[in-house]
C-alpha cells in the first residue's frame, strides 16, 4: 500500500512538472508510467516462488554468458539419407572438436561406430536425435553406449551444462530395471574417471549417474571424482546405497533419496532436461560446489568439494560417457537406448 501511495505521489509531481515546463505529453507519460509499472512489479514479486528459489543464481549468471558451446543433434536432414551417418557413426559426424587440448584429454572414441546413429524421434516428426544403444545382457564401456572426452576451450571456473535426453525400451520392466549407468558430465584438467582417483593435481570430473529407484522409475545422482574420495570409484551424491555414505563424510550434501526424490517415469518416452552447475574450488580450499536439476527440480547439491590444488587445473571439456552398468553384476536386462537431443555448455 505504501508503494502504491508513493507511486501515486510521484506520478502527480511528474505531471505538475511536465505541465509547468510544457513537456511533450507522450514523453511524460512514458517516463511516469514506466516508473509506476516498475514500482508495482517490485511490490508484487513473490520471494517464495519455488522457481525463483531454485534458479535465481544461474538465471542471473546466464544473462551475460562469457562463452557458449552448442551441440544440436536435432538438426540433421531426415529427408536425405546421404546426410545421415547411419553407416559410419564417427564422433566427428556429431561433434565439432576444438583444436586445443591443453590437458591431453582427447582419447579414442569408443562405441560410436557400433552403437551410435542418427534416428528420427518416435514422437517428434521431422526431428532427429542421436541414438545410443544399450544391448541386452551387456554392461560397461566396451559393450554398451559410447564414451569420449570432448575438449572445449573454456576459460572459467564456473560452468553451466544443460542437455536433454530420453530413455527408450525400458517400459514394462519393473521387475528387472537397470541398476546403474552414466550420463554426460564435465571434465576438469586431465578428467579423471574409470577408477583413477583424483589427488588434486591429476584432474577431476563431475558427471551424472542413473540408478533404479522404484518400479518403473529411474533416479539421477551426482558422481564426482575429487580430492578426498574414499575409494577408486567416484563419489555418489546423495548416496544411493549405504556403503556410499562414507564417501560423503568430507562433503556437505543437500538432497536425500526418499519418496519425494525427483525421478524419471519410464514408459512415457518423455524428453528429460538436465541442468548442472559446477563451480571449481579456490585452490586447496574446500569451497567447490555442484548443483543438479532434473526437469526443473533440484535433485542434489554438493558443497565443500575439492577438485584441484592449483589454479592451473581448469575445465577442459565434456565427459561424454553414456553407458550401462558398473560391472558383471549389472547387465542391462533388455535392449534399450538413450536418445540425446541438445547439449549446451555455458561459461559463467
Residue, then its C-alpha position, 0 to 999 in steps of 0.5 A: x500500500x505504501x508503494x502504491x501511495x508513493x507511486x501515486x505521489x510521484x506520478x502527480x509531481x511528474x505531471x505538475x512538472x511536465x505541465x509547468x515546463x510544457x513537456x511533450x505529453x507522450x514523453x511524460x507519460x512514458x517516463x511516469x508510467x514506466x516508473x509506476x509499472x516498475x514500482x508495482x512489479x517490485x511490490x508484487x514479486x513473490x520471494x517464495x516462488x519455488x522457481x525463483x528459489x531454485x534458479x535465481x543464481x544461474x538465471x542471473x549468471x546466464x544473462x551475460x554468458x562469457x562463452x557458449x558451446x552448442x551441440x544440436x543433434x536435432x538438426x540433421x536432414x531426415x529427408x536425405x539419407x546421404x546426410x545421415x551417418x547411419x553407416x559410419x557413426x564417427x564422433x566427428x559426424x556429431x561433434x565439432x572438436x576444438x583444436x586445443x587440448x591443453x590437458x591431453x584429454x582427447x582419447x579414442x572414441x569408443x562405441x560410436x561406430x557400433x552403437x551410435x546413429x542418427x534416428x528420427x524421434x518416435x514422437x517428434x516428426x521431422x526431428x532427429x536425435x542421436x541414438x545410443x544403444x544399450x544391448x541386452x545382457x551387456x554392461x560397461x564401456x566396451x559393450x554398451x553406449x559410447x564414451x569420449x572426452x570432448x575438449x572445449x576451450x573454456x576459460x572459467x571456473x564456473x560452468x553451466x551444462x544443460x542437455x536433454x535426453x530420453x530413455x527408450x525400451x525400458x517400459x514394462x520392466x519393473x521387475x528387472x530395471x537397470x541398476x546403474x549407468x552414466x550420463x554426460x558430465x564435465x571434465x576438469x584438467x586431465x578428467x579423471x574417471x574409470x577408477x583413477x582417483x583424483x589427488x588434486x593435481x591429476x584432474x577431476x570430473x563431475x558427471x551424472x549417474x542413473x540408478x533404479x529407484x522404484x518400479x518403473x522409475x529411474x533416479x539421477x545422482x551426482x558422481x564426482x571424482x575429487x580430492x578426498x574420495x574414499x575409494x577408486x570409484x567416484x563419489x555418489x551424491x546423495x548416496x544411493x546405497x549405504x556403503x556410499x555414505x562414507x564417501x560423503x563424510x568430507x562433503x556437505x550434501x543437500x538432497x536425500x533419496x526418499x519418496x519425494x526424490x525427483x525421478x524419471x517415469x519410464x514408459x512415457x518416452x518423455x524428453x528429460x532436461x538436465x541442468x548442472x552447475x559446477x563451480x571449481x574450488x579456490x585452490x586447496x580450499x574446500x569451497x567447490x560446489x555442484x548443483x543438479x536439476x532434473x526437469x526443473x527440480x533440484x535433485x542434489x547439491x554438493x558443497x565443500x568439494x575439492x577438485x584441484x590444488x592449483x589454479x592451473x587445473x581448469x575445465x577442459x571439456x565434456x565427459x561424454x560417457x553414456x553407458x550401462x552398468x558398473x560391472x558383471x553384476x549389472x547387465x542391462x536386462x533388455x535392449x534399450x537406448x538413450x536418445x540425446x537431443x541438445x547439449x549446451x555448455x555455458x561459461x559463467 
